[in-house]
Amino acid sequence: MNKILVIDDDLVICNLLEKFLSKNGYEVKTAYSSATAFAIIEQENFDIVLTDFRLDNTDGKKILKKVKEKSPSTQVIIITGYSDVKIAVDVMKHGAFDYITKPFSMEELQVRSKA
């Protein structure tokens, strides 16, 4: 079973992702703030981390860096409501597995996380 960490300050997005991914056989943890996310990342390893790019007092690039330092094999998928090619290229250069803009379909997410 794949372990997934979902990081987003939007509770609705976190809850939807958690329900969908759990129903599809994933073990899911959620974090609604960067502080919680960093604490969870320190304690556990995940197969996949889905993180919003814009968070309360940090961004997806810092989350990506922390995840990759601790677990280089973890796939990090950046999700964002702001489509920006420069950001997408930058996070991909720093090891992001993918970059998805909101709104996205759950099926799209599932296909991308299995690639």
Stockholm file with secondary structure:
# STOCKHOLM 1.0

chainA/1-115         MNKILVIDDDLVICNLLEKFLSKNGYEVKTAYSSATAFAIIEQENFDIVLTDFRLDNTDGKKILKKVKEKSPSTQVIIITGYSDVKIAVDVMKHGAFDYITKPFSMEELQVRSKA
#=GR chainA/1-115 SS CCEEEEECSCHHHHHHHHHHHHHTTCEEEEESSHHHHHHHHHHCCCSEEEEESBCSSSBHHHHHHHHHHHCTTCEEEEEESSCCHHHHHHHHHTTCSEEEESSCCHHHHHHHHHC
#=GC SS_cons         CCEEEEECSCHHHHHHHHHHHHHTTCEEEEESSHHHHHHHHHHCCCSEEEEESBCSSSBHHHHHHHHHHHCTTCEEEEEESSCCHHHHHHHHHTTCSEEEESSCCHHHHHHHHHC
//
